[in-house]
Amino acid sequence: MTNISTRLAEQKDIESIAVLFDAYRQFYDQKADLSLAQAFIRNRIEKNESFIVVSENESYEMLGFCQLYPTFCSVVAAPVCALYDLYVKPEARRSGVGAALLLAAEQYAKQRGFARMDLTTAKTNFPAQSLYESLGWERDEIFYAYNKHP
C-alpha cells in the first residue's frame, strides 16, 4: 500500500469512522454495537470534544483512524492531548497506515500548541508498542495508571 493519505475527519465521515470504531471496541472485548459507535463518534465530532485523524487509500477507502482528546496537564501548566484510540483495519496493518496516523496526529497537536501527547495501550499489545517506540514515543517508567468505576 503506497498511496496512504491522512486528514482530519469531517461530519461526512461519521458513518465510516463508526464502522472502524465498532471494530476497535471489539478488539478490546466489547460487544459489537454499531449504533453505539455511531452515536459516540457523532457526539465527539459535533460537540468538538475530540479530533479524529483518518487514513485513506487512493480509492478513498478508510483504512484507520486515530482519536485525540484535548485536556490539560497541571504540572507543566499547558494543554496536552490524550491519544485514546488508534485502529487500523487488519488487512491494512503493517503497511504504514498506523505510522501515518500517528505522525499526522503529532503534526496536528504541534500546530495546535499542545505541550505533549499521552497514550496508553494494553501490556500485551506488542505490535502497537513497537510502532510507538519506533516513532519516538517513550514508555513511562515512573507513573502507574489507575481506574475506578464510580
N, C-alpha and C positions, 0 to 999 in steps of 0.2 A: 504494500500500500504506500504509494509515493505522494499522492496529492491529498494531504490532510490539511484542512483549514480549520481555524478556530475563530469564534466570535462570541460576543455577549448575546445571551438569549433574549428573545423578544416575546411579547404576548402570543404571537402566532405559533410559537414553538411549544406551548404548554402541553399539547397532546403528545407530541413526540418525546419530550422530556419525561412525561409521566410514565410512558411505557418503560423507559430505561430506569426511572426511579423505582418503579414497582419491581423490576428485576434486581436492582441494587438492594432493596429491602429483603427480597427473598434470599439473596446471597448471605444476609445476616439473620437467617432463620425466621423471617416474618412471613406470615401468610400472604399469598397473592391478593391484592386488593387495588385494582386499577382505579376505582372511584376515589378511594382514599388518596392514592398517589396524585391523581389529577387535582383534587381539591387542595392538597398540601402545596403542590407546585404553583397552582393558580394563586393561592393566597400569598405565597412568598413573592411572586413577581408583581402582582397587583398592589401589594402593600409596600413594595420596595424594601422588604426585610432581608433580602439576600441578593447576591448577584450570582448568576449562573453562566458559566462558560460552556459552550457546546463545541463539539468537533464533528466535522462532516467530511465525507469523501467527495470526489469530483462530481458525483451524481447527486449531491446534496442529501445523501443518506446520513442520518445522525448516528455517529459511532460511539459517542460517550458524552459525559457531562461532568462538570466539577461545580460544586455549590459552596459559596463562601458567605459567612455571616459576619457583618461588621460588629465590633464590640470595642471595649477599651481595656487597657492594662494600667492599673493604678500605679504599679511600681515604676514603669517608665513614663507615666503620665502622658500617654499618647494612644491614638486609635490603633487597634490591631484587628486582624480578621481571622476567624476560625474556618479552616478548610474542613468542612464536615463531611462532605460527600464527594467521592470520586468513583466513577463507574465507567467501564469500557465494555462494550459487547464482547462476549467470549471469542467470537470469530475475528475480532479486530485487535485482540491483545497481542503484545509483542511486535507491534507494527509501528510504534512511535506515538500512538494516539494518547496514551496516558501522559507521556512526557510533554507532548504538545499542549495538553490541557493544563498541566502544572506550570509550564513556562508562561502560557497566556495569562493564567491567574496571577502569577507573580508580577508580570508586567502591569496588569490592571491594578493590583494592590499598590505597586510602587507609584503609578500615576496618580492614585487617589490619596497618597500620603500616609498609608498605613506603615507603622513602625516595624511590624512583624506579622508573619503568618504562622498560625499554630495548627497542628493536626494531631489526631490520634488514630491508631489503627490496631487491629487485632494482633495480639502477640504471635499468632500463628500465620499471619498473612505475610509470609516471607517475600513473595514477588513484589508486593507493594513496598515493603521496607527497603528492598534492594533498589527499586526505582527512586524512592525518595532520597536515599543516601547518594545515589549516582548523580542527583541534581543538586547536591549540597545541603539537603536538609540534615539537621543534627538531632540525634536521639537525645532526649532529656534523661540524664542520669541522676538528676538531683531531686526532682519532684515526682510524686505519685499522683495519679488521677483517682478521684473518688466519685461515687454516685450515690444518690439516695432518692428513693421514690416516696414522695410525701403522701 
